Amino acid sequence: MLTILNRKELCITFSIAKQSKIRDSLAQNRIPYMVHEITPCDPGLGVVDLDTNCISQYIIYVHKNDFEKAKFLTNL
């Protein structure tokens, strides 16, 4: 189980294709991960015009014990 105390940031990307490829690689190798998506169009961030195209930021975390293996498998 990943918690804030035992996780490590694997990468940050704005590409949905890249985060999907990383997630697939981690899942195939049975490495637990967590994806935090930050979207500037979230109502809590004070953006008034919600009709614009929003760019999401994806932060991928893995367990700190799996970090080196995950980094190798995803070529980061």
PQR file with spaces between the fields and no chain letter, atoms N, CA, C, O and H, PARSE charges and radii, in Angstrom:
ATOM       1  N    MET     1       0.841   -1.178    0.000 -0.4000 1.5000
ATOM       2  CA   MET     1       0.000    0.000    0.000 -0.0000 2.0000
ATOM       3  C    MET     1       0.889    1.245    0.000  0.5500 1.7000
ATOM       4  O    MET     1       1.848    1.348    0.765 -0.5500 1.4000
ATOM       5  N    LEU     2       0.548    2.169   -0.863 -0.4000 1.5000
ATOM       6  CA   LEU     2       1.311    3.409   -0.939 -0.0000 2.0000
ATOM       7  C    LEU     2       0.706    4.453   -0.013  0.5500 1.7000
ATOM       8  O    LEU     2      -0.503    4.683   -0.012 -0.5500 1.4000
ATOM       9  H    LEU     2      -0.231    2.085   -1.485  0.4000 1.0000
ATOM      10  N    THR     3       1.558    5.068    0.760 -0.4000 1.5000
ATOM      11  CA   THR     3       1.151    6.181    1.608 -0.0000 2.0000
ATOM      12  C    THR     3       2.101    7.336    1.348  0.5500 1.7000
ATOM      13  O    THR     3       3.103    7.184    0.650 -0.5500 1.4000
ATOM      14  H    THR     3       2.540    4.882    0.759  0.4000 1.0000
ATOM      15  N    ILE     4       1.788    8.464    1.901 -0.4000 1.5000
ATOM      16  CA   ILE     4       2.646    9.636    1.725 -0.0000 2.0000
ATOM      17  C    ILE     4       4.021    9.424    2.368  0.5500 1.7000
ATOM      18  O    ILE     4       4.993   10.089    2.008 -0.5500 1.4000
ATOM      19  H    ILE     4       0.974    8.588    2.468  0.4000 1.0000
ATOM      20  N    LEU     5       4.088    8.501    3.311 -0.4000 1.5000
ATOM      21  CA   LEU     5       5.349    8.259    4.026 -0.0000 2.0000
ATOM      22  C    LEU     5       6.276    7.274    3.320  0.5500 1.7000
ATOM      23  O    LEU     5       7.485    7.298    3.547 -0.5500 1.4000
ATOM      24  H    LEU     5       3.299    7.961    3.603  0.4000 1.0000
ATOM      25  N    ASN     6       5.724    6.401    2.460 -0.4000 1.5000
ATOM      26  CA   ASN     6       6.577    5.384    1.854 -0.0000 2.0000
ATOM      27  C    ASN     6       6.656    5.488    0.329  0.5500 1.7000
ATOM      28  O    ASN     6       7.185    4.586   -0.320 -0.5500 1.4000
ATOM      29  H    ASN     6       4.742    6.382    2.275  0.4000 1.0000
ATOM      30  N    ARG     7       6.142    6.566   -0.246 -0.4000 1.5000
ATOM      31  CA   ARG     7       6.168    6.694   -1.694 -0.0000 2.0000
ATOM      32  C    ARG     7       7.283    7.638   -2.142  0.5500 1.7000
ATOM      33  O    ARG     7       7.795    8.451   -1.374 -0.5500 1.4000
ATOM      34  H    ARG     7       5.713    7.299    0.281  0.4000 1.0000
ATOM      35  N    LYS     8       7.634    7.490   -3.423 -0.4000 1.5000
ATOM      36  CA   LYS     8       8.652    8.348   -4.015 -0.0000 2.0000
ATOM      37  C    LYS     8       8.161    8.741   -5.404  0.5500 1.7000
ATOM      38  O    LYS     8       7.570    7.932   -6.121 -0.5500 1.4000
ATOM      39  H    LYS     8       7.218    6.829   -4.047  0.4000 1.0000
ATOM      40  N    GLU     9       8.412    9.985   -5.768 -0.4000 1.5000
ATOM      41  CA   GLU     9       7.964   10.493   -7.060 -0.0000 2.0000
ATOM      42  C    GLU     9       8.809    9.901   -8.179  0.5500 1.7000
ATOM      43  O    GLU     9      10.025   10.089   -8.220 -0.5500 1.4000
ATOM      44  H    GLU     9       8.892   10.642   -5.186  0.4000 1.0000
ATOM      45  N    LEU    10       8.152    9.186   -9.082 -0.4000 1.5000
ATOM      46  CA   LEU    10       8.845    8.585  -10.218 -0.0000 2.0000
ATOM      47  C    LEU    10       8.993    9.584  -11.350  0.5500 1.7000
ATOM      48  O    LEU    10      10.073    9.711  -11.925 -0.5500 1.4000
ATOM      49  H    LEU    10       7.165    9.033   -9.049  0.4000 1.0000
ATOM      50  N    CYS    11       7.927   10.293  -11.676 -0.4000 1.5000
ATOM      51  CA   CYS    11       8.018   11.290  -12.743 -0.0000 2.0000
ATOM      52  C    CYS    11       6.833   12.244  -12.716  0.5500 1.7000
ATOM      53  O    CYS    11       5.808   11.989  -12.083 -0.5500 1.4000
ATOM      54  H    CYS    11       7.049   10.190  -11.209  0.4000 1.0000
ATOM      55  N    ILE    12       7.012   13.351  -13.427 -0.4000 1.5000
ATOM      56  CA   ILE    12       5.952   14.325  -13.664 -0.0000 2.0000
ATOM      57  C    ILE    12       5.885   14.507  -15.173  0.5500 1.7000
ATOM      58  O    ILE    12       6.909   14.717  -15.822 -0.5500 1.4000
ATOM      59  H    ILE    12       7.844   13.558  -13.942  0.4000 1.0000
ATOM      60  N    THR    13       4.684   14.426  -15.730 -0.4000 1.5000
ATOM      61  CA   THR    13       4.518   14.604  -17.162 -0.0000 2.0000
ATOM      62  C    THR    13       3.211   15.321  -17.460  0.5500 1.7000
ATOM      63  O    THR    13       2.267   15.271  -16.673 -0.5500 1.4000
ATOM      64  H    THR    13       3.852   14.255  -15.202  0.4000 1.0000
ATOM      65  N    PHE    14       3.170   15.983  -18.596 -0.4000 1.5000
ATOM      66  CA   PHE    14       1.946   16.619  -19.083 -0.0000 2.0000
ATOM      67  C    PHE    14       1.320   15.795  -20.206  0.5500 1.7000
ATOM      68  O    PHE    14       0.257   16.149  -20.716 -0.5500 1.4000
ATOM      69  H    PHE    14       3.937   16.024  -19.236  0.4000 1.0000
ATOM      70  N    SER    15       1.963   14.715  -20.587 -0.4000 1.5000
ATOM      71  CA   SER    15       1.502   13.883  -21.696 -0.0000 2.0000
ATOM      72  C    SER    15       0.675   12.712  -21.194  0.5500 1.7000
ATOM      73  O    SER    15       1.149   11.899  -20.401 -0.5500 1.4000
ATOM      74  H    SER    15       2.826   14.427  -20.172  0.4000 1.0000
ATOM      75  N    ILE    16      -0.571   12.632  -21.664 -0.4000 1.5000
ATOM      76  CA   ILE    16      -1.421   11.517  -21.270 -0.0000 2.0000
ATOM      77  C    ILE    16      -0.888   10.210  -21.861  0.5500 1.7000
ATOM      78  O    ILE    16      -1.023    9.154  -21.242 -0.5500 1.4000
ATOM      79  H    ILE    16      -0.956   13.293  -22.309  0.4000 1.0000
ATOM      80  N    ALA    17      -0.288   10.269  -23.044 -0.4000 1.5000
ATOM      81  CA   ALA    17       0.269    9.070  -23.666 -0.0000 2.0000
ATOM      82  C    ALA    17       1.464    8.542  -22.868  0.5500 1.7000
ATOM      83  O    ALA    17       1.598    7.335  -22.670 -0.5500 1.4000
ATOM      84  H    ALA    17      -0.178   11.126  -23.547  0.4000 1.0000
ATOM      85  N    LYS    18       2.325    9.447  -22.414 -0.4000 1.5000
ATOM      86  CA   LYS    18       3.498    9.041  -21.643 -0.0000 2.0000
ATOM      87  C    LYS    18       3.090    8.450  -20.297  0.5500 1.7000
ATOM      88  O    LYS    18       3.630    7.425  -19.881 -0.5500 1.4000
ATOM      89  H    LYS    18       2.216   10.428  -22.575  0.4000 1.0000
ATOM      90  N    GLN    19       2.142    9.089  -19.614 -0.4000 1.5000
ATOM      91  CA   GLN    19       1.738    8.550  -18.318 -0.0000 2.0000
ATOM      92  C    GLN    19       1.042    7.208  -18.495  0.5500 1.7000
ATOM      93  O    GLN    19       1.165    6.338  -17.632 -0.5500 1.4000
ATOM      94  H    GLN    19       1.703    9.922  -19.952  0.4000 1.0000
ATOM      95  N    SER    20       0.318    7.019  -19.587 -0.4000 1.5000
ATOM      96  CA   SER    20      -0.325    5.740  -19.853 -0.0000 2.0000
ATOM      97  C    SER    20       0.710    4.647  -20.121  0.5500 1.7000
ATOM      98  O    SER    20       0.567    3.521  -19.644 -0.5500 1.4000
ATOM      99  H    SER    20       0.218    7.726  -20.288  0.4000 1.0000
ATOM     100  N    LYS    21       1.743    4.977  -20.879 -0.4000 1.5000
ATOM     101  CA   LYS    21       2.815    4.025  -21.166 -0.0000 2.0000
ATOM     102  C    LYS    21       3.548    3.627  -19.884  0.5500 1.7000
ATOM     103  O    LYS    21       3.859    2.452  -19.687 -0.5500 1.4000
ATOM     104  H    LYS    21       1.860    5.892  -21.266  0.4000 1.0000
ATOM     105  N    ILE    22       3.821    4.586  -19.025 -0.4000 1.5000
ATOM     106  CA   ILE    22       4.492    4.309  -17.746 -0.0000 2.0000
ATOM     107  C    ILE    22       3.609    3.442  -16.865  0.5500 1.7000
ATOM     108  O    ILE    22       4.082    2.477  -16.264 -0.5500 1.4000
ATOM     109  H    ILE    22       3.568    5.540  -19.185  0.4000 1.0000
ATOM     110  N    ARG    23       2.328    3.781  -16.788 -0.4000 1.5000
ATOM     111  CA   ARG    23       1.393    2.984  -15.977 -0.0000 2.0000
ATOM     112  C    ARG    23       1.311    1.556  -16.483  0.5500 1.7000
ATOM     113  O    ARG    23       1.292    0.622  -15.681 -0.5500 1.4000
ATOM     114  H    ARG    23       1.944    4.565  -17.276  0.4000 1.0000
ATOM     115  N    ASP    24       1.261    1.363  -17.805 -0.4000 1.5000
ATOM     116  CA   ASP    24       1.208    0.015  -18.381 -0.0000 2.0000
ATOM     117  C    ASP    24       2.456   -0.782  -18.025  0.5500 1.7000
ATOM     118  O    ASP    24       2.368   -1.957  -17.668 -0.5500 1.4000
ATOM     119  H    ASP    24       1.276    2.121  -18.456  0.4000 1.0000
ATOM     120  N    SER    25       3.609   -0.146  -18.121 -0.4000 1.5000
ATOM     121  CA   SER    25       4.866   -0.813  -17.792 -0.0000 2.0000
ATOM     122  C    SER    25       4.909   -1.220  -16.316  0.5500 1.7000
ATOM     123  O    SER    25       5.340   -2.323  -15.980 -0.5500 1.4000
ATOM     124  H    SER    25       3.680    0.809  -18.410  0.4000 1.0000
ATOM     125  N    LEU    26       4.460   -0.324  -15.450 -0.4000 1.5000
ATOM     126  CA   LEU    26       4.439   -0.639  -14.014 -0.0000 2.0000
ATOM     127  C    LEU    26       3.454   -1.767  -13.713  0.5500 1.7000
ATOM     128  O    LEU    26       3.758   -2.661  -12.923 -0.5500 1.4000
ATOM     129  H    LEU    26       4.109    0.572  -15.723  0.4000 1.0000
ATOM     130  N    ALA    27       2.288   -1.730  -14.333 -0.4000 1.5000
ATOM     131  CA   ALA    27       1.278   -2.761  -14.103 -0.0000 2.0000
ATOM     132  C    ALA    27       1.747   -4.122  -14.603  0.5500 1.7000
ATOM     133  O    ALA    27       1.524   -5.134  -13.940 -0.5500 1.4000
ATOM     134  H    ALA    27       2.041   -1.004  -14.975  0.4000 1.0000
ATOM     135  N    GLN    28       2.397   -4.157  -15.770 -0.4000 1.5000
ATOM     136  CA   GLN    28       2.895   -5.423  -16.316 -0.0000 2.0000
ATOM     137  C    GLN    28       3.940   -6.057  -15.406  0.5500 1.7000
ATOM     138  O    GLN    28       4.064   -7.280  -15.350 -0.5500 1.4000
ATOM     139  H    GLN    28       2.578   -3.335  -16.309  0.4000 1.0000
ATOM     140  N    ASN    29       4.683   -5.228  -14.701 -0.4000 1.5000
ATOM     141  CA   ASN    29       5.725   -5.727  -13.801 -0.0000 2.0000
ATOM     142  C    ASN    29       5.272   -5.772  -12.349  0.5500 1.7000
ATOM     143  O    ASN    29       6.082   -5.962  -11.441 -0.5500 1.4000
ATOM     144  H    ASN    29       4.582   -4.234  -14.746  0.4000 1.0000
ATOM     145  N    ARG    30       3.986   -5.599  -12.141 -0.4000 1.5000
ATOM     146  CA   ARG    30       3.355   -5.694  -10.818 -0.0000 2.0000
ATOM     147  C    ARG    30       4.004   -4.772   -9.788  0.5500 1.7000
ATOM     148  O    ARG    30       4.279   -5.173   -8.657 -0.5500 1.4000
ATOM     149  H    ARG    30       3.329   -5.445  -12.879  0.4000 1.0000
ATOM     150  N    ILE    31       4.242   -3.538  -10.202 -0.4000 1.5000
ATOM     151  CA   ILE    31       4.771   -2.527   -9.302 -0.0000 2.0000
ATOM     152  C    ILE    31       3.622   -1.593   -8.948  0.5500 1.7000
ATOM     153  O    ILE    31       3.072   -0.932   -9.829 -0.5500 1.4000
ATOM     154  H    ILE    31       4.019   -3.212  -11.121  0.4000 1.0000
ATOM     155  N    PRO    32       3.255   -1.530   -7.678 -0.5600 1.5000
ATOM     156  CA   PRO    32       2.160   -0.641   -7.278  0.2800 2.0000
ATOM     157  C    PRO    32       2.529    0.820   -7.533  0.5500 1.7000
ATOM     158  O    PRO    32       3.672    1.227   -7.324 -0.5500 1.4000
ATOM     159  N    TYR    33       1.558    1.592   -7.982 -0.4000 1.5000
ATOM     160  CA   TYR    33       1.800    2.999   -8.288 -0.0000 2.0000
ATOM     161  C    TYR    33       0.558    3.814   -7.948  0.5500 1.7000
ATOM     162  O    TYR    33      -0.523    3.276   -7.711 -0.5500 1.4000
ATOM     163  H    TYR    33       0.630    1.261   -8.152  0.4000 1.0000
ATOM     164  N    MET    34       0.747    5.112   -7.933 -0.4000 1.5000
ATOM     165  CA   MET    34      -0.342    6.043   -7.695 -0.0000 2.0000
ATOM     166  C    MET    34      -0.136    7.213   -8.654  0.5500 1.7000
ATOM     167  O    MET    34       0.983    7.699   -8.822 -0.5500 1.4000
ATOM     168  H    MET    34       1.626    5.549   -8.126  0.4000 1.0000
ATOM     169  N    VAL    35      -1.221    7.658   -9.280 -0.4000 1.5000
ATOM     170  CA   VAL    35      -1.159    8.802  -10.185 -0.0000 2.0000
ATOM     171  C    VAL    35      -1.969    9.934   -9.580  0.5500 1.7000
ATOM     172  O    VAL    35      -3.141    9.763   -9.241 -0.5500 1.4000
ATOM     173  H    VAL    35      -2.129    7.264   -9.144  0.4000 1.0000
ATOM     174  N    HIS    36      -1.339   11.081   -9.449 -0.4000 1.5000
ATOM     175  CA   HIS    36      -2.024   12.282   -8.975 -0.0000 2.0000
ATOM     176  C    HIS    36      -2.161   13.211  -10.167  0.5500 1.7000
ATOM     177  O    HIS    36      -1.163   13.637  -10.748 -0.5500 1.4000
ATOM     178  H    HIS    36      -0.387   11.219   -9.724  0.4000 1.0000
ATOM     179  N    GLU    37      -3.396   13.526  -10.532 -0.4000 1.5000
ATOM     180  CA   GLU    37      -3.643   14.406  -11.678 -0.0000 2.0000
ATOM     181  C    GLU    37      -4.009   15.792  -11.180  0.5500 1.7000
ATOM     182  O    GLU    37      -4.893   15.950  -10.338 -0.5500 1.4000
ATOM     183  H    GLU    37      -4.207   13.180  -10.060  0.4000 1.0000
ATOM     184  N    ILE    38      -3.328   16.782  -11.703 -0.4000 1.5000
ATOM     185  CA   ILE    38      -3.620   18.176  -11.368 -0.0000 2.0000
ATOM     186  C    ILE    38      -4.120   18.850  -12.639  0.5500 1.7000
ATOM     187  O    ILE    38      -3.399   18.944  -13.632 -0.5500 1.4000
ATOM     188  H    ILE    38      -2.610   16.654  -12.387  0.4000 1.0000
ATOM     189  N    THR    39      -5.348   19.310  -12.595 -0.4000 1.5000
ATOM     190  CA   THR    39      -5.973   19.955  -13.742 -0.0000 2.0000
ATOM     191  C    THR    39      -6.259   21.407  -13.394  0.5500 1.7000
ATOM     192  O    THR    39      -6.949   21.675  -12.411 -0.5500 1.4000
ATOM     193  H    THR    39      -5.933   19.233  -11.788  0.4000 1.0000
ATOM     194  N    PRO    40      -5.746   22.351  -14.178 -0.5600 1.5000
ATOM     195  CA   PRO    40      -5.974   23.760  -13.861  0.2800 2.0000
ATOM     196  C    PRO    40      -7.439   24.175  -13.980  0.5500 1.7000
ATOM     197  O    PRO    40      -7.806   25.256  -13.518 -0.5500 1.4000
ATOM     198  N    CYS    41      -8.271   23.355  -14.577 -0.4000 1.5000
ATOM     199  CA   CYS    41      -9.695   23.684  -14.709 -0.0000 2.0000
ATOM     200  C    CYS    41     -10.513   23.219  -13.510  0.5500 1.7000
ATOM     201  O    CYS    41     -11.733   23.382  -13.501 -0.5500 1.4000
ATOM     202  H    CYS    41      -7.973   22.477  -14.952  0.4000 1.0000
ATOM     203  N    ASP    42      -9.870   22.647  -12.506 -0.4000 1.5000
ATOM     204  CA   ASP    42     -10.602   22.259  -11.307 -0.0000 2.0000
ATOM     205  C    ASP    42     -11.228   23.496  -10.691  0.5500 1.7000
ATOM     206  O    ASP    42     -10.561   24.524  -10.579 -0.5500 1.4000
ATOM     207  H    ASP    42      -8.879   22.515  -12.513  0.4000 1.0000
ATOM     208  N    PRO    43     -12.491   23.429  -10.287 -0.5600 1.5000
ATOM     209  CA   PRO    43     -13.167   24.605   -9.737  0.2800 2.0000
ATOM     210  C    PRO    43     -12.462   25.214   -8.524  0.5500 1.7000
ATOM     211  O    PRO    43     -12.552   26.423   -8.307 -0.5500 1.4000
ATOM     212  N    GLY    44     -11.777   24.417   -7.749 -0.4000 1.5000
ATOM     213  CA   GLY    44     -11.109   24.922   -6.554 -0.0000 2.0000
ATOM     214  C    GLY    44      -9.874   25.757   -6.840  0.5500 1.7000
ATOM     215  O    GLY    44      -9.344   26.393   -5.929 -0.5500 1.4000
ATOM     216  H    GLY    44     -11.704   23.435   -7.926  0.4000 1.0000
ATOM     217  N    LEU    45      -9.399   25.772   -8.085 -0.4000 1.5000
ATOM     218  CA   LEU    45      -8.188   26.515   -8.415 -0.0000 2.0000
ATOM     219  C    LEU    45      -8.484   27.925   -8.918  0.5500 1.7000
ATOM     220  O    LEU    45      -7.563   28.651   -9.292 -0.5500 1.4000
ATOM     221  H    LEU    45      -9.829   25.256   -8.825  0.4000 1.0000
ATOM     222  N    GLY    46      -9.732   28.313   -8.931 -0.4000 1.5000
ATOM     223  CA   GLY    46     -10.086   29.686   -9.264 -0.0000 2.0000
ATOM     224  C    GLY    46     -10.118   30.012  -10.738  0.5500 1.7000
ATOM     225  O    GLY    46     -10.086   31.189  -11.098 -0.5500 1.4000
ATOM     226  H    GLY    46     -10.480   27.723   -8.627  0.4000 1.0000
ATOM     227  N    VAL    47     -10.180   29.022  -11.600 -0.4000 1.5000
ATOM     228  CA   VAL    47     -10.258   29.277  -13.036 -0.0000 2.0000
ATOM     229  C    VAL    47     -11.711   29.578  -13.382  0.5500 1.7000
ATOM     230  O    VAL    47     -12.602   28.788  -13.068 -0.5500 1.4000
ATOM     231  H    VAL    47     -10.206   28.067  -11.307  0.4000 1.0000
ATOM     232  N    VAL    48     -11.953   30.708  -14.022 -0.4000 1.5000
ATOM     233  CA   VAL    48     -13.313   31.134  -14.315 -0.0000 2.0000
ATOM     234  C    VAL    48     -13.833   30.511  -15.606  0.5500 1.7000
ATOM     235  O    VAL    48     -14.966   30.030  -15.635 -0.5500 1.4000
ATOM     236  H    VAL    48     -11.230   31.349  -14.277  0.4000 1.0000
ATOM     237  N    ASP    49     -13.042   30.507  -16.666 -0.4000 1.5000
ATOM     238  CA   ASP    49     -13.478   30.005  -17.961 -0.0000 2.0000
ATOM     239  C    ASP    49     -13.191   28.513  -18.057  0.5500 1.7000
ATOM     240  O    ASP    49     -12.051   28.116  -18.300 -0.5500 1.4000
ATOM     241  H    ASP    49     -12.121   30.898  -16.643  0.4000 1.0000
ATOM     242  N    LEU    50     -14.211   27.685  -17.871 -0.4000 1.5000
ATOM     243  CA   LEU    50     -14.015   26.238  -17.878 -0.0000 2.0000
ATOM     244  C    LEU    50     -14.143   25.630  -19.271  0.5500 1.7000
ATOM     245  O    LEU    50     -13.998   24.417  -19.423 -0.5500 1.4000
ATOM     246  H    LEU    50     -15.137   28.008  -17.674  0.4000 1.0000
ATOM     247  N    ASP    51     -14.415   26.452  -20.298 -0.4000 1.5000
ATOM     248  CA   ASP    51     -14.583   25.931  -21.643 -0.0000 2.0000
ATOM     249  C    ASP    51     -13.264   25.799  -22.410  0.5500 1.7000
ATOM     250  O    ASP    51     -13.248   25.223  -23.498 -0.5500 1.4000
ATOM     251  H    ASP    51     -14.533   27.438  -20.174  0.4000 1.0000
ATOM     252  N    THR    52     -12.195   26.304  -21.883 -0.4000 1.5000
ATOM     253  CA   THR    52     -10.905   26.218  -22.565 -0.0000 2.0000
ATOM     254  C    THR    52     -10.336   24.810  -22.420  0.5500 1.7000
ATOM     255  O    THR    52     -10.712   24.061  -21.518 -0.5500 1.4000
ATOM     256  H    THR    52     -12.209   26.772  -20.999  0.4000 1.0000
ATOM     257  N    ASN    53      -9.421   24.466  -23.328 -0.4000 1.5000
ATOM     258  CA   ASN    53      -8.750   23.168  -23.218 -0.0000 2.0000
ATOM     259  C    ASN    53      -7.786   23.218  -22.046  0.5500 1.7000
ATOM     260  O    ASN    53      -6.972   24.136  -21.933 -0.5500 1.4000
ATOM     261  H    ASN    53      -9.116   25.074  -24.060  0.4000 1.0000
ATOM     262  N    CYS    54      -7.883   22.248  -21.196 -0.4000 1.5000
ATOM     263  CA   CYS    54      -7.051   22.213  -19.999 -0.0000 2.0000
ATOM     264  C    CYS    54      -5.914   21.214  -20.189  0.5500 1.7000
ATOM     265  O    CYS    54      -6.095   20.155  -20.791 -0.5500 1.4000
ATOM     266  H    CYS    54      -8.544   21.503  -21.287  0.4000 1.0000
ATOM     267  N    ILE    55      -4.770   21.559  -19.681 -0.4000 1.5000
ATOM     268  CA   ILE    55      -3.618   20.668  -19.711 -0.0000 2.0000
ATOM     269  C    ILE    55      -3.456   20.105  -18.304  0.5500 1.7000
ATOM     270  O    ILE    55      -3.303   20.847  -17.334 -0.5500 1.4000
ATOM     271  H    ILE    55      -4.624   22.419  -19.193  0.4000 1.0000
ATOM     272  N    SER    56      -3.492   18.795  -18.215 -0.4000 1.5000
ATOM     273  CA   SER    56      -3.341   18.149  -16.917 -0.0000 2.0000
ATOM     274  C    SER    56      -1.889   17.795  -16.670  0.5500 1.7000
ATOM     275  O    SER    56      -1.135   17.492  -17.595 -0.5500 1.4000
ATOM     276  H    SER    56      -3.616   18.192  -19.003  0.4000 1.0000
ATOM     277  N    GLN    57      -1.521   17.841  -15.417 -0.4000 1.5000
ATOM     278  CA   GLN    57      -0.192   17.425  -14.988 -0.0000 2.0000
ATOM     279  C    GLN    57      -0.367   16.107  -14.251  0.5500 1.7000
ATOM     280  O    GLN    57      -1.239   15.989  -13.391 -0.5500 1.4000
ATOM     281  H    GLN    57      -2.134   18.087  -14.666  0.4000 1.0000
ATOM     282  N    TYR    58       0.452   15.116  -14.579 -0.4000 1.5000
ATOM     283  CA   TYR    58       0.372   13.799  -13.963 -0.0000 2.0000
ATOM     284  C    TYR    58       1.638   13.553  -13.154  0.5500 1.7000
ATOM     285  O    TYR    58       2.749   13.642  -13.676 -0.5500 1.4000
ATOM     286  H    TYR    58       1.161   15.212  -15.278  0.4000 1.0000
ATOM     287  N    ILE    59       1.458   13.246  -11.884 -0.4000 1.5000
ATOM     288  CA   ILE    59       2.578   12.907  -11.008 -0.0000 2.0000
ATOM     289  C    ILE    59       2.417   11.434  -10.658  0.5500 1.7000
ATOM     290  O    ILE    59       1.392   11.029  -10.110 -0.5500 1.4000
ATOM     291  H    ILE    59       0.555   13.174  -11.460  0.4000 1.0000
ATOM     292  N    ILE    60       3.427   10.640  -10.974 -0.4000 1.5000
ATOM     293  CA   ILE    60       3.367    9.197  -10.735 -0.0000 2.0000
ATOM     294  C    ILE    60       4.291    8.852   -9.579  0.5500 1.7000
ATOM     295  O    ILE    60       5.473    9.196   -9.578 -0.5500 1.4000
ATOM     296  H    ILE    60       4.260   10.969  -11.419  0.4000 1.0000
ATOM     297  N    TYR    61       3.723    8.163   -8.590 -0.4000 1.5000
ATOM     298  CA   TYR    61       4.465    7.749   -7.400 -0.0000 2.0000
ATOM     299  C    TYR    61       4.559    6.226   -7.360  0.5500 1.7000
ATOM     300  O    TYR    61       3.645    5.524   -7.792 -0.5500 1.4000
ATOM     301  H    TYR    61       2.762    7.883   -8.591  0.4000 1.0000
ATOM     302  N    VAL    62       5.666    5.734   -6.842 -0.4000 1.5000
ATOM     303  CA   VAL    62       5.842    4.305   -6.564 -0.0000 2.0000
ATOM     304  C    VAL    62       6.370    4.171   -5.138  0.5500 1.7000
ATOM     305  O    VAL    62       6.806    5.145   -4.525 -0.5500 1.4000
ATOM     306  H    VAL    62       6.409    6.305   -6.491  0.4000 1.0000
ATOM     307  N    HIS    63       6.321    2.956   -4.631 -0.4000 1.5000
ATOM     308  CA   HIS    63       6.885    2.691   -3.305 -0.0000 2.0000
ATOM     309  C    HIS    63       8.383    2.948   -3.371  0.5500 1.7000
ATOM     310  O    HIS    63       9.030    2.628   -4.368 -0.5500 1.4000
ATOM     311  H    HIS    63       5.966    2.164   -5.129  0.4000 1.0000
ATOM     312  N    LYS    64       8.927    3.520   -2.321 -0.4000 1.5000
ATOM     313  CA   LYS    64      10.357    3.876   -2.345 -0.0000 2.0000
ATOM     314  C    LYS    64      11.254    2.655   -2.531  0.5500 1.7000
ATOM     315  O    LYS    64      12.361    2.782   -3.056 -0.5500 1.4000
ATOM     316  H    LYS    64       8.401    3.780   -1.511  0.4000 1.0000
ATOM     317  N    ASN    65      10.793    1.465   -2.107 -0.4000 1.5000
ATOM     318  CA   ASN    65      11.590    0.252   -2.304 -0.0000 2.0000
ATOM     319  C    ASN    65      11.569   -0.222   -3.759  0.5500 1.7000
ATOM     320  O    ASN    65      12.462   -0.955   -4.184 -0.5500 1.4000
ATOM     321  H    ASN    65       9.894    1.362   -1.681  0.4000 1.0000
ATOM     322  N    ASP    66      10.555    0.191   -4.522 -0.4000 1.5000
ATOM     323  CA   ASP    66      10.427   -0.190   -5.928 -0.0000 2.0000
ATOM     324  C    ASP    66      10.952    0.886   -6.878  0.5500 1.7000
ATOM     325  O    ASP    66      10.898    0.710   -8.095 -0.5500 1.4000
ATOM     326  H    ASP    66       9.829    0.786   -4.177  0.4000 1.0000
ATOM     327  N    PHE    67      11.452    1.984   -6.347 -0.4000 1.5000
ATOM     328  CA   PHE    67      11.802    3.132   -7.176 -0.0000 2.0000
ATOM     329  C    PHE    67      12.852    2.808   -8.238  0.5500 1.7000
ATOM     330  O    PHE    67      12.645    3.120   -9.410 -0.5500 1.4000
ATOM     331  H    PHE    67      11.496    2.128   -5.358  0.4000 1.0000
ATOM     332  N    GLU    68      13.956    2.197   -7.863 -0.4000 1.5000
ATOM     333  CA   GLU    68      15.039    1.912   -8.819 -0.0000 2.0000
ATOM     334  C    GLU    68      14.574    0.961   -9.920  0.5500 1.7000
ATOM     335  O    GLU    68      14.899    1.156  -11.091 -0.5500 1.4000
ATOM     336  H    GLU    68      14.124    1.944   -6.910  0.4000 1.0000
ATOM     337  N    LYS    69      13.815   -0.065   -9.543 -0.4000 1.5000
ATOM     338  CA   LYS    69      13.300   -1.012  -10.520 -0.0000 2.0000
ATOM     339  C    LYS    69      12.333   -0.308  -11.475  0.5500 1.7000
ATOM     340  O    LYS    69      12.390   -0.515  -12.687 -0.5500 1.4000
ATOM     341  H    LYS    69      13.551   -0.223   -8.591  0.4000 1.0000
ATOM     342  N    ALA    70      11.450    0.521  -10.925 -0.4000 1.5000
ATOM     343  CA   ALA    70      10.482    1.249  -11.753 -0.0000 2.0000
ATOM     344  C    ALA    70      11.179    2.225  -12.687  0.5500 1.7000
ATOM     345  O    ALA    70      10.780    2.372  -13.843 -0.5500 1.4000
ATOM     346  H    ALA    70      11.404    0.689   -9.941  0.4000 1.0000
ATOM     347  N    LYS    71      12.202    2.884  -12.202 -0.4000 1.5000
ATOM     348  CA   LYS    71      12.957    3.839  -13.013 -0.0000 2.0000
ATOM     349  C    LYS    71      13.625    3.110  -14.181  0.5500 1.7000
ATOM     350  O    LYS    71      13.623    3.607  -15.308 -0.5500 1.4000
ATOM     351  H    LYS    71      12.525    2.765  -11.263  0.4000 1.0000
ATOM     352  N    PHE    72      14.188    1.946  -13.916 -0.4000 1.5000
ATOM     353  CA   PHE    72      14.831    1.142  -14.962 -0.0000 2.0000
ATOM     354  C    PHE    72      13.815    0.663  -15.991  0.5500 1.7000
ATOM     355  O    PHE    72      14.051    0.765  -17.194 -0.5500 1.4000
ATOM     356  H    PHE    72      14.189    1.542  -13.001  0.4000 1.0000
ATOM     357  N    LEU    73      12.687    0.141  -15.521 -0.4000 1.5000
ATOM     358  CA   LEU    73      11.681   -0.418  -16.423 -0.0000 2.0000
ATOM     359  C    LEU    73      11.017    0.621  -17.308  0.5500 1.7000
ATOM     360  O    LEU    73      10.600    0.321  -18.426 -0.5500 1.4000
ATOM     361  H    LEU    73      12.495    0.058  -14.543  0.4000 1.0000
ATOM     362  N    THR    74      10.921    1.834  -16.808 -0.4000 1.5000
ATOM     363  CA   THR    74      10.248    2.886  -17.581 -0.0000 2.0000
ATOM     364  C    THR    74      11.235    3.766  -18.345  0.5500 1.7000
ATOM     365  O    THR    74      10.829    4.728  -18.997 -0.5500 1.4000
ATOM     366  H    THR    74      11.260    2.078  -15.900  0.4000 1.0000
ATOM     367  N    ASN    75      12.514    3.446  -18.270 -0.4000 1.5000
ATOM     368  CA   ASN    75      13.574    4.198  -18.972 -0.0000 2.0000
ATOM     369  C    ASN    75      13.590    5.675  -18.607  0.5500 1.7000
ATOM     370  O    ASN    75      13.745    6.527  -19.483 -0.5500 1.4000
ATOM     371  H    ASN    75      12.844    2.665  -17.740  0.4000 1.0000
ATOM     372  N    LEU    76      13.435    5.984  -17.349 -0.4000 1.5000
ATOM     373  CA   LEU    76      13.468    7.386  -16.902 -0.0000 2.0000
ATOM     374  C    LEU    76      14.820    7.732  -16.344  0.5500 1.7000
ATOM     375  O    LEU    76      15.040    8.866  -15.918 -0.5500 1.4000
ATOM     376  H    LEU    76      13.309    5.292  -16.638  0.4000 1.0000
